[in-house]
Amino acid sequence: MRLFLLLAFMLCTGICAHADEDELRGVWVSSVYNMDYPVKPTGDAGELRNMADEIVDNCVEIGINAVFLQVRPMCDALYKSEIFPWSEYLTGKQGTAPSDGFDPLDYWIKKCHEKNIELHAWINPYRIAKDGGVGDLSENNPARLHPDWTVESEGGLYFDPGEPEVRRLVTDGACEIAENYDVDGIHLDDYFYPSQDFDDAESFARYGGGMAIDDWRRSNTETLIKEMGEEIHRIKKDISFGVSPCGIWANKSDMEEGSDTSGNSAYKDMYADTLKWARDGIIDYIAPQIYWYSGYEPADYTVLLNWWSEKLSGCDTKLYIGLADYRLDAYGENKESPWYDGNEIARQMDMNSNNEKVSGEIHFRYGSLLQYDSLREKVRAKYTSDTAESEKDTDTDSEVCLYIYLNSMGAPVYIWKDEGGFDMEKCRAHSVNGAVSVRWVRACDGEEIRENL
């Protein structure tokens, strides 16, 4: 009871504020199509180190505390793997290693940790190639070794999520990273089933078990997420495991519990029941990609932010928000656009900070965040000012004891910091019905001392 009153009083008086230093301030660093790292293919270890150094140093300057590095963009690897070949986006040819035995993921982890930045390994589970062929795949690529596991869809080549061997492959790949690298997390994006027209009739006939095909597909993605989470946590108990799905779980027109939106959804279009995953706790966090502006009627940012925070209220799964910095690529210089000059991103960051359920955000992507000076400065100003204020609060808490006086009924009535003079009359004046306070609690160590005043 004493502890409850103490915490309640501190919260009500604003003494105990939200721990900003615990908020995730992340950025996605994309390797696919050489968008962020490396910006051009090279096998030269020195060049790869220099590019990584520049990105990490810029993240420090901006105030980023978590990097989500895409280490498996397309059935390949930016690390030494016994399962997947070296990525063509790394060296220019799939299966070709960097010079001097250089391991990019290992280097990134060490560099980030030196700068007190988390490094999360971001993997794409099912995408194999941007075209339907296997011509550019290395001889040891799992898709070339097991063509019966693959399906051509939407102009690309994908693994079939309905094949148990595919789920085993993807999970083994995540476990390999967790076992061999000191990563802070394993992260999956929103690429599950690429379309509703996915040609999985053969696997459905073998494994459908009488289910409706939509439910079967959702079961396949949930099985992957559940098994992967369980296995990587057995390897490393404190590793963070999460997903960044489409910002719309389901539209209200399709599902009663859905959001007041009308766009593509994770539940219906990608066969991912992401809300269920979060509620069931099979992921540590969820980071919905809310890539629209406030006021956009089909998918309003404010509507979706409030929807996610409400649906996950009371849920232990952390809620991060994916932000669409990349929108500035098309609209950043259009003064008529909400995205102009990074203004919408700044507004969204403020909304996230003011939402008690939101534990942080992730910017997509590094290149867009760096490219626009106005956006970069807005993000830097937000993050560095919050960090400075948090450090100031932490220093104050460590140097000053707070003495919280309670009346005879046990209600807190007065607070006094030990660097200032104690005001007995003010303490009496705040007591209930004139009752004299009979005990106080020293908040810096929780010690309760009874003392007649």
Buried (B, 14 or more C-beta within 10 A) or exposed (E): EBEEBBEEBBEEEEBBEBEBEEBBBBBBBBBBEBBBBBBEBBBBBEBBBEBBEEBBEBBBEBBBBBBBBBBBBBBBBBBBBEBBBBBBBBBBBBBBBBBEEBBBBBBBBEBBEEEEBBBBBBBBBBBBBBEBEBEEBBEEBBBBEBEEBBBBBEEBBBBBBBBEEBBEBBBBBBBBBBEBBEBBBBBBBBBBBBEEEBEBEEBBEEBBEEEEBEEBBBBBBBBBBBBBBEBBBEBBEEBBBBBBBBBBBBBEEEBEEBBBBBBBBBBBBBBBBBBBBBBBEBBBBBBBBBBBBBEBEEBBBBBBBBBBBEBBEEBEBBBBBBBBBBBBBEBBEEEEBBBBBBBBBBBBBEBBBEBEBBBBBBBBBBBBBBBBEBBBBBBBEBBEEBBEEBEEBEEEBEEEBBBBBBBEEEBBBBBBBEEEEBEBEEBBEBBEEEEEBBBBBBBBEEEEEEEEE
